[in-house]
Amino acid sequence: MPLSSTTFSRPSAAITYQPLSPEHFAAVQRLGNQVHGEGYLNPVVLAQYYQQGIKNGHNAGVVALDSQGLAGFRLAFAPGQWQPDQWCSPQLWQVQQSQVGYFKCNTVRPDLQGAGIGGELLRWSVAAFKAQGALAGVAHLWVQSPGNAAVRYFSKHGGQLVRIHPDKWRQDSLNGYECVRCGFDCHCDAAEMILHIAQD
Ligand SMILES: CC(C)(COP(=O)(O)OP(=O)(O)OC[C@H]1O[C@@H](n2cnc3c(N)ncnc32)[C@H](O)[C@@H]1OP(=O)(O)O)[C@@H](O)C(=O)NCCC(=O)NCCS
């Protein structure tokens, strides 16, 4: 897993990928809250999520940058550095919980969605998970995301559905997270999905 940056070019844009670091926090919080809703990220949780992504010298958090600044970001927790909750079904994963990473959040700037950047961010985190000893990664995909982009991109890259969880973010919304779709009474569903990682 390289810790230096990598660049790939498209006809209209050059996107650079770098490990997430504190210098990106302000822009990550702004984009996260713009795309998911106010209150989704704050400096305290972001600093915690960042630490949860680092293990054995590998960072599963990644940002995508272009000439305008932050083009997207992925937050991810290394295996053994997160706790499954009531929205997780480890009995269905067919992998030891201690060998499963968590894909916390993938976000692409609205003007760049649909161009494959989400998949590239995912690939970066998968490479880090592999180096951290993970055999799989679990995610909760936002079923009502515009164009069903979340479930579509994750399935395209090998994610398999485990279970649908209604009202996954309802309590967060009652506590002050303003969902961009439902406001302060969120009824969006989460698709718990797993992506298996081959260790060579
Ligand atoms: C979900 C997300 C990270 C995927 O990244 P991406 O770079 O857009 O992924 P892709 O380019 O592979 O697009 C995935 C599919 O969704 C479609 N799509 C993406 N954004 C879309 C949009 N805003 N409206 C309609 N369709 C969209 C794409 O056309 C593509 O369809 P295809 O698989 O039939 O080709 C990104 O779209 C995003 O940030 N969405 C809003 C936030 C979100 O839902 N985050 C995930 C929360 S779990």
The ligand as a MOL file (V3000), in Angstrom:
LIG
                    3D

  0  0  0     0  0            999 V3000
M  V30 BEGIN CTAB
M  V30 COUNTS 48 50 0 0 0
M  V30 BEGIN ATOM
M  V30 1 C -21.8970 6.9060 -3.8110 0
M  V30 2 C -20.6590 7.5690 -4.4010 0
M  V30 3 C -19.5420 7.6230 -3.3760 0
M  V30 4 C -20.2160 6.6860 -5.5870 0
M  V30 5 O -19.0980 7.2800 -6.1890 0
M  V30 6 P -19.1220 7.5810 -7.7720 0
M  V30 7 O -17.7800 8.0430 -8.1470 0
M  V30 8 O -20.2650 8.5050 -8.0880 0
M  V30 9 O -19.4120 6.1070 -8.3210 0
M  V30 10 P -19.6430 5.6420 -9.8110 0
M  V30 11 O -19.1230 6.6760 -10.7640 0
M  V30 12 O -19.1130 4.2500 -9.9000 0
M  V30 13 O -21.2370 5.6310 -9.9220 0
M  V30 14 C -22.0180 4.5490 -9.4350 0
M  V30 15 C -23.3550 4.5090 -10.1820 0
M  V30 16 O -24.2310 5.5340 -9.6680 0
M  V30 17 C -24.5960 6.4380 -10.7080 0
M  V30 18 N -24.5900 7.7700 -10.0940 0
M  V30 19 C -23.5560 8.3240 -9.4070 0
M  V30 20 N -23.9240 9.5190 -8.9370 0
M  V30 21 C -25.1870 9.7170 -9.3410 0
M  V30 22 C -26.1170 10.7990 -9.1670 0
M  V30 23 N -25.8030 11.8840 -8.4770 0
M  V30 24 N -27.3430 10.6720 -9.7080 0
M  V30 25 C -27.6840 9.5640 -10.4040 0
M  V30 26 N -26.8560 8.5000 -10.5910 0
M  V30 27 C -25.6280 8.6060 -10.0770 0
M  V30 28 C -23.5480 6.2720 -11.7760 0
M  V30 29 O -24.0140 6.6120 -13.0490 0
M  V30 30 C -23.1940 4.7960 -11.6600 0
M  V30 31 O -24.1680 4.0070 -12.3250 0
M  V30 32 P -23.7340 2.6600 -13.1010 0
M  V30 33 O -23.1750 1.7460 -12.0290 0
M  V30 34 O -24.9830 2.1670 -13.6880 0
M  V30 35 O -22.6770 3.0460 -14.0710 0
M  V30 36 C -20.9710 9.0130 -4.9320 0
M  V30 37 O -21.9020 8.9460 -5.9930 0
M  V30 38 C -21.5230 9.9080 -3.8460 0
M  V30 39 O -20.7550 10.5650 -3.1430 0
M  V30 40 N -22.8690 9.9540 -3.7090 0
M  V30 41 C -23.5250 10.7840 -2.6980 0
M  V30 42 C -23.1490 10.3620 -1.2890 0
M  V30 43 C -23.3390 8.8890 -1.0420 0
M  V30 44 O -24.3540 8.2920 -1.3760 0
M  V30 45 N -22.3220 8.3070 -0.4120 0
M  V30 46 C -22.3510 6.9290 -0.0100 0
M  V30 47 C -23.0480 6.8370 1.3070 0
M  V30 48 S -23.1700 5.1650 1.8480 0
M  V30 END ATOM
M  V30 BEGIN BOND
M  V30 1 1 1 2
M  V30 2 1 2 3
M  V30 3 1 2 4
M  V30 4 1 2 36
M  V30 5 1 4 5
M  V30 6 1 5 6
M  V30 7 2 6 7
M  V30 8 1 6 8
M  V30 9 1 6 9
M  V30 10 1 9 10
M  V30 11 2 10 11
M  V30 12 1 10 12
M  V30 13 1 10 13
M  V30 14 1 13 14
M  V30 15 1 14 15
M  V30 16 1 15 16
M  V30 17 1 15 30
M  V30 18 1 16 17
M  V30 19 1 17 18
M  V30 20 1 17 28
M  V30 21 1 18 19
M  V30 22 1 18 27
M  V30 23 2 19 20
M  V30 24 1 20 21
M  V30 25 1 21 22
M  V30 26 2 21 27
M  V30 27 1 22 23
M  V30 28 2 22 24
M  V30 29 1 24 25
M  V30 30 2 25 26
M  V30 31 1 26 27
M  V30 32 1 28 29
M  V30 33 1 28 30
M  V30 34 1 30 31
M  V30 35 1 31 32
M  V30 36 2 32 33
M  V30 37 1 32 34
M  V30 38 1 32 35
M  V30 39 1 36 37
M  V30 40 1 36 38
M  V30 41 2 38 39
M  V30 42 1 38 40
M  V30 43 1 40 41
M  V30 44 1 41 42
M  V30 45 1 42 43
M  V30 46 2 43 44
M  V30 47 1 43 45
M  V30 48 1 45 46
M  V30 49 1 46 47
M  V30 50 1 47 48
M  V30 END BOND
M  V30 END CTAB
M  END
